[in-house]
Amino acid sequence: HLYAQNNDKLSCGPVKFLVDGSMQGYTANLQWPYYLNGTNGMENISASDLAQDLLLVHHAGYQAALHANGDQAIENTICALAKVLEIA
């Protein structure tokens, strides 16, 4: 297991994915009607790209930490995780 290589000078933890921005920064990825000034926030990674990356992380033996604030970002994250569970 890759975590077995950790030592007192270097350790590897989960791989963090920032799926969207923040609520207070008005960059959370939101579904309609929660748009602000015609925008629905930031989508840092698509659901299909997230699924591919999560699968790589899973096969490498690492955990994933997922940051998703907006309802659209959460939906994309759930869809990506469902795809990974089907494949893995």
C-alpha positions, 0 to 999 in steps of 0.5 A, a space after each residue: 500500500 502506498 501509505 506504507 511508504 510514509 515516514 516522519 519527513 514525508 507522508 501522503 494523504 488523500 488526493 483533494 479535488 476542488 469540484 467548485 468554488 465557495 458559497 461566500 465567494 459566489 463561485 459555488 457551482 449552482 443549479 437554476 434558480 440560484 444563479 447570481 447575475 446570470 452565472 452559476 459559479 465555477 465548475 473546476 472539473 466536469 463529472 466525466 473528467 472527475 470520474 476518470 481522475 477518481 478511478 486513477 486515484 482509486 487504482 493507485 491506492 489513494 483516498 480522494 477528498 472531494 470539495 463540492 459546495 453547490 448543488 450542481 457540484 454535488 450532483 456532478 460529484 455523485 455522478 462521478 462516484 457512481 461511475 467509478 463504483 460501476 467500473 471499480 
